[in-house]
């Protein structure tokens, strides 16, 4: 299975917002450290969120951050990946 860095709870909550609002995820879908993995987003959302691998790499490069907004490079990578 996927091993990853265990982040602050806020990171996982922010990722849930990304999933619900933008349909993307920066946490690998099979990451066992994500306590919100099995959470159902909405009944109308049948597609899986798009996994942003380079944003996940950027997140792993900063394992001590407490919020995605702390790192401008992570925020930029997320939106860059979405627009690509």
N, C-alpha and C positions, 0 to 999 in steps of 0.2 A: 504494500500500500504506500501511498504518498506520505512522506515525512516532511514536515515543514517547521518553520519557526513558530513558537507559540507567542502570539502578540497580546497586547493589552485588550481588554474587553471592548474598548471604544473602537478599535480598528475593525473588529468583527461587526459591530453595530453599524459603522460607516459603510462597510462592504454590503451589508444587508440593504442599506438605503440605495447604494449603487445598483444592486440587483433589482430592487423594486421600481426605482425611478428611471434608470438608464438601461436596464437589461444587460449589465456587464458585471463581471466579478474579477477582483484582483487576487482573491484567495482561490487556490486550486480547488475544483469541485470535490476532489477526493481527499482533501487535507483533513486528517483526523483531529487536528487541533481546533478546528472551527466548531464552536458549540452550537452554531446556528445552521449547520449544514442541512439537516432534515426539515427545517422550517418551511412550510408551504407559503409561497408568496401571495398568490391570489388564485382564485378558481379560474379566472379567465386567461391567465398566463400559462400557456401550455408549452412554450419553448424554453429551453435552458438558457440561462444567461451566457453571454459570450465571455470566455475566459481571456483576459488580457495578460498574456505571458510576460511581456516585457515590463508591465507595471508590477507584476508579482516579483520579478527579479529585482526591480528597484526597491520594492517593499522589503525584501529579504536582505538587501544591502544595508538597511537601516532597522535592525531588529529591535532597537530600543525606543522607537518613536511611540508616542502615546496617542497620536491622531494623524490621519493622512494629511491633514492640512498643515502639519508641521513642516513637511518637506515639499517645497515648491516643485522640485524635480519629479516627485511621484505624481503630484497633481497634474503637471504638464504631460507626463507620460500617459496617464489615463486618457486625457482628452486627445492627445496626439494619436493614440491607438484607435480611439473611437472614430476619429475623422479620416483615418487611413483607409 
